[in-house]
Amino acid sequence: MHFISIFSTILAFIFTGTIFNRYRYKTTNHTLFWGIGLLFFAFGTLSEVVLFITFSPFWLKLWYLCGAMLTAAWLGQGTIFLLVRRPGVAKSLAAMIVVASLLSLLLLTIAPMTAAPASYNTSIPATEQYGSFMNRQQAPIYIFILILTILLNMYGAMTLVGGALYSAYIFWRKKVLFNRMVGNILIAAGGMVLAVAGSFVRMGWVDWLYLSELIGLVLIYAGYLVSTYGKDKPRKETISTSTRQA
């Protein structure tokens, strides 16, 4: 299934470039966080590609950090910046996300690998093997990493999906900007697909993880394109979950 991760990586970097190009025209916090979140996604899928070829503690930890821990939270925080207008709230939440991200990086950096690299099998997806290298029983630090992973993903899923659904509802209720309503629905669907991706690993359906990553990314990118359709000036475009212009 490595070719799916290759497609996901290429698309993720293209999408990231699109968002950072938007950031050049209008340097808003929500665009910055979305761009960084997509960059994390891109490095997560790139790590999958590398791990299909060879074992590397660096790429294994990078895969877990970017793919499993940070992507959803940073995308969700971008939505918070777009929707929450009460002074100080979005910035306070962003500070918490940055601190949690730095703590995640620190913990993963110092966490020991608990199995010999020689036991790694490149013919088996990393998602089936990472548990033997990042073993919570042998290295309790992974318990704290797991807790951070759960909290970051819960925050990301609720803010990204919830914000998109809320915005779609507002556009539907006001009977305006039909394309943005549809775009937000697509983004919410993509966010939900990504949110349940990890469940496939726990159920033993590992191949579905890579497919769900690609499907989720395609839906979110499609939502972005639909939401921005017809906009002739970059500064007036918006990626997703806003009831206002970005």
N, C-alpha and C positions, 0 to 999 in steps of 0.2 A: 504493500500500500504506500510505498515511499513516493510514488509519482503523484499521489494526492497531496502529500505534504509539500512537494515541489510546486504544484499549482497554487496551493494556499500561500506559500511564501512569496511567490511572484506577485500574486494579487494583493497580498497584504502590503508589500513595499510600494506597489503602485498606488494603493489607497492612501497609504501614509504620505506619499509625495503629494497627492491631491490635497490632503488636509493641510499640510505644512505650506503648500502654495497659497491656500486660502489664508493662512495665518500671516503671510507676507503682506496681504492687502488690508487685513484688519486684525491687529494683534490683541485678540480677546482671550481671556483665560479658558473659556470652554473649548475653543479651537486648539489651544495649546495642550490641554489635558487629553482631548480626543486624539490628537496627533501622537502624543507620547504613548497612549494606550494602544494605538494601532502599531506603533513601533515595537512595543513589547510583544504583541501578537506575532509580528513578523519574525522576531528573533526566536520566539517560542517554536514556530513551525520550522524555521531554519535549523534549529537545534535538533528537531526530529529527523530532518534529512541527514545531518551529520551523524547522528546516532544510528542510522540505518547502515552507515558505511564503516564506522569505527567507534570504539569506546573512548570516552573522554570525560573525566570527572568534571571538568570545566563546563562542557556542553550539557552534561546531564543536570548539573545544578542550574545552569542558565535556562534550560528547558523548564525546570520546575519553577524557578523564580518568575520568569516572564509568562509562561503559559498557564501555570496552575495558580499563581499567586497575584500577579499585579495587573494583568490586562483588564479584567472586568472592573476592578476598583477605579482605575484611572479613567476608563470610558464613562463609568457612572459618575465620577466626580465632574467630568466635563458637563454632563447633563445637569448636575446640581448648580454649577456656575451659570448655566443658561436659564434655569427655571426659578431658582431661589433668589429673590430680590431683597430680602431683609438684610440690612447692612451687617457685615461681619460673619454671617452664618456660613456662607460658602467658603470664605477664606479660612475660617476655623476648621471646617471639615477637611479642607485641602491640606492644612498643616498636619492634621492627624493622619491623612493618607500618606503624606511624604515621610512622616516619622515611622509609620508602620512599614513602609516600603524599605526605608534604610535599615530598620531592625530586621526585616526579612533577609535583606542582603547580607547583613552581618552574621545572622544565625546560620544561613546556608554556607557562608564562606568558612566558618570555623567548624561546621558540622563534619564529623569524620565519615568517610566512606567505609561501610562495614563489611565489604566483601572484596575479594581480589578481582581486579579488572580482567584477569585471564578467564574468569567464569562468564564473562559477558558474551552473548551470542548475537551477532549482527543480523542474523536471519529471523530473530524474534523481536517484535517491537519493544522499544524501551519502556512503554507503558506496562508491559507484562513483567519487566525485570527490575524496575527502579526500586521496588520495595525491598529487595535483597541487598541493595547498595545503600539504601537510606532506611535502615531498620530501626523502628522505634524501641524495640525491646533491647537492642544492643547499644543504642545511642539515644538516651532520653531527650536530648535536645530536639529531636524530630517531633516530639509531642508538642512542644511550643511552636514549632514550624507548622504543624498540622492545625493547631488552634488559630494561628494567624491566617492560614490558608482559608479556613472556613469563614472567618469573620470578613476577610477582604472580599471573598466571592459572594457572600450574602449581601454585603453593602453594594457591590457592583451590580448584581442581578436586580436588586430592588430598585436602585436608582435609574439604571439604564432602561430596563423593561418597563418599570412603573412610570417613569417620566415619558417614555414614548407613547404608552397607552393613554396616559392623561392628556397629552397634547393632541393625540388623534381624536379623543373624545371631545375636546374643546373645539377643534376644527369642525367636527361632525355636528355638534350642537349649534354652532354659529353659522353653519352652512356656507363656509368660506374656505378658500384655498384647498380645494379637493386634493390636489397633488400632494400637499403636505400631510393631509390626513392619511392618504395611502402610503406615503413614504414612512410615516411614523409607525404604521401597522407593520410594514416590512421590517423596519428596524427592531420593533418589539419582537417579532417572530424570530429574527436572527439572534437577538439576545437570548431568547428562551432556548433556542437550539444549542447555543454555546453553554448556557447554564446547565443543561442536562448532559453535556458531553462527558463529563467525568463519571457520571453514573454508568455509562457503558463499560468503562474499565472495571468497575466494581462488579458488574454483572457478567464479566468475561467476554463482552462483545468489543474487543479492542479495536478491530478494524473500523467499527462504527465511529470511534472517536475521531479518526482522521477525516472521515467523510462528513461528520457533523461540523468539524472545524471549517471545512470548505463551504458547506451549505450555509452555515451561520454567517460567514464573512460575505458570501455572495448576496445574501438577503439584506445585510446591513448596507453594503455598497449600493445595491439596487435602491434601497430606501433613500440613501443620500442623493442618488442621481434623480430619482423621481421628485424628491423634495425640492431640488434646485433646478428642475426643468424650467426653461424659459427665462431664467435670470441671465441678463446680459452683462451684469457688472459683478465681479467676484465679491465685492464688499457686501452685497445684498443677499448672498446665498447663505444657506444654513444646512448643516448636516442632518439634524434630526429633531430633537424632542422639544422644540420651542413653539410656543404659541405666539412668539414675537419674532421679528427678523433678527438674525445673528449679528 
